[in-house]
Every structure is written in structure tokens, then in C-alpha cells.
Amino acid sequence: MFGNLGMWEMLIILFIVLLLFGARRLPEIGGSLGKGIREFKGSLKEVEGELKEIGGSDATASESEQKEAEKEAQPRA
């Protein structure tokens, strides 16, 4: 998740964030960040549901058309 960040690098980043925002504001920032992520996930699921409703049979037809096109594009031996 954090790539190549080790324990010391994460502690230094945490210390800098603590200095910038202060200990009192960190819970506020974490809470608002969590709310934002939850809202984003909820709206993403909503949009996915709407797309599934709209493209129900269209999506399967386009997939089969793509498979046929791939078969035709393959070189024959």
C-alpha cells in the first residue's frame, strides 16, 4: 500500500503532519477524510448500478462482438 516507505519514513511523515496541523485537528481531518471516501464510494456504486440498468443487454452484445472481431483479427496458420 505504501510502496517502498519504511517505518522511519512513515514516522517522519506523521511527525511533519502533526507539526503542520496540530494534535487537535488530526481527528477532524481524519473524520472528514473518511466521510469523503465513504461518499465517493457510495456515489461510485450508484453510478455503476445505473450503468448496469441502462446497458444490461447492450453490454453482453458488445462483448460478443468484440470476441468475434478478435477471432477475425487473429492470423490464420
C-alpha positions in Angstrom: 0.0 0.0 0.0 2.8 2.4 0.9 5.2 1.3 -1.7 8.8 1.5 -0.6 8.2 3.5 2.5 9.8 2.1 5.6 8.9 2.5 9.2 11.2 5.5 9.7 9.9 7.3 6.7 6.3 6.9 7.8 7.1 8.2 11.3 8.8 11.2 9.8 5.8 12.0 7.6 3.5 11.5 10.6 5.6 13.9 12.7 5.6 16.5 9.9 1.8 16.2 9.6 1.5 16.5 13.4 3.6 19.7 13.3 1.6 21.2 10.5 -1.9 20.6 11.7 -1.5 20.0 15.4 -2.8 17.2 17.6 -6.3 18.8 18.0 -7.1 19.0 14.3 -5.9 15.5 13.3 -9.1 13.7 14.4 -11.1 16.3 12.5 -9.1 15.8 9.3 -9.3 12.0 9.6 -13.1 12.1 10.1 -13.7 14.4 7.2 -11.4 12.3 5.0 -13.3 9.2 6.0 -16.6 10.9 5.2 -15.3 12.0 1.8 -14.1 8.5 1.0 -17.5 6.9 2.0 -19.4 9.4 -0.1 -17.2 8.8 -3.1 -17.6 5.0 -2.8 -21.4 5.4 -2.4 -21.8 7.6 -5.4 -19.5 5.3 -7.4 -21.7 2.3 -6.6 -24.8 4.3 -7.5 -23.3 5.2 -10.9 -22.3 1.6 -11.5 -25.8 0.5 -10.7 -27.3 3.0 -13.1 -24.9 1.9 -15.9 -25.8 -1.7 -15.3 -29.6 -0.9 -15.6 -29.0 1.1 -18.8 -26.6 -1.3 -20.5 -27.9 -4.6 -19.3 -28.3 -6.4 -22.7 -26.2 -4.0 -24.6 -23.0 -4.8 -22.7 -23.3 -8.6 -23.4 -23.9 -7.9 -27.1 -20.8 -5.6 -27.4 -18.7 -8.2 -25.6 -19.6 -10.9 -28.0 -19.0 -8.6 -30.9 -15.5 -7.8 -29.5 -14.8 -11.6 -29.2 -15.8 -12.1 -32.8 -13.7 -9.3 -34.0 -10.7 -10.6 -32.1 -11.2 -14.1 -33.7 -11.3 -12.5 -37.2 -8.2 -10.4 -36.5 -6.1 -13.4 -35.5 -3.7 -14.6 -38.2 -4.6 -18.0 -39.6 -1.9 -20.6 -39.9 
